[in-house]
Amino acid sequence: MNLLELRTQFVKISGRYDLVVNQTDWVDNGADFYIQAGQNFLDRLRDTPKSYNSVFTRLAAGEWYVTFSKCRSIREVWINNTEGRSELEKKPMSWLYEEYSGLVSTTDQGTPLYYCPAKLRSSDNIDQDDLGVFFNYTEDGSNELRGIIILGVPDESVVVEIQGLFYSEDLSRDSSTSYWTSNWPETLVKAAMHQLATFQRDHNDAANWLKAIYADLEGIDKDSVDEMISDINQIKG
């Protein structure tokens, strides 16, 4: 199913025809909010084969931070350069402040070895570079972004690969699809119904929809386990 098909089913099942403009073109009038909320809910509830993903971005020589969106959890960070591929070691911000306490302009460049999750949000960052540029990074309007700081500063162009858990694709157009719409549209409809019930504060209805969702997920999990053990033919004693 695509978003339009899913929206049509959601409205018919819920009986909330006010959530579309009309029953001819089924144009969104609020239904997509609950569908997207349901998809986000499923993403947090169960990891799927599409949850673990990678984003790639190129850093020029002298650049030392990367931002990206829709990331639930950063698992690994790798770099590709002219010599090969290597994994960066994760370090806390306190370590960064101690080991790279000097100005960016006075720090030797080389092959990156470490990364640190960046604290992008700042209540007021207008004076952060007043006495010189140090290793930190903030960005106004960064609520949807995650970021990392790469150290040491690369002396050549590198490709950074961030591996981790990511949310499914946004359902923003009638033709939009995602893992859930393509593989388990009925579960996504149930998740949208659950979200609708929670916003309506219908706790009994929400509980019933949640029970139905878990029943679906249990079956999905069984399929995943069967696939994982398909090549195991001997139990070690």
Disulfide bonds with the S-S distance in Angstrom:
none
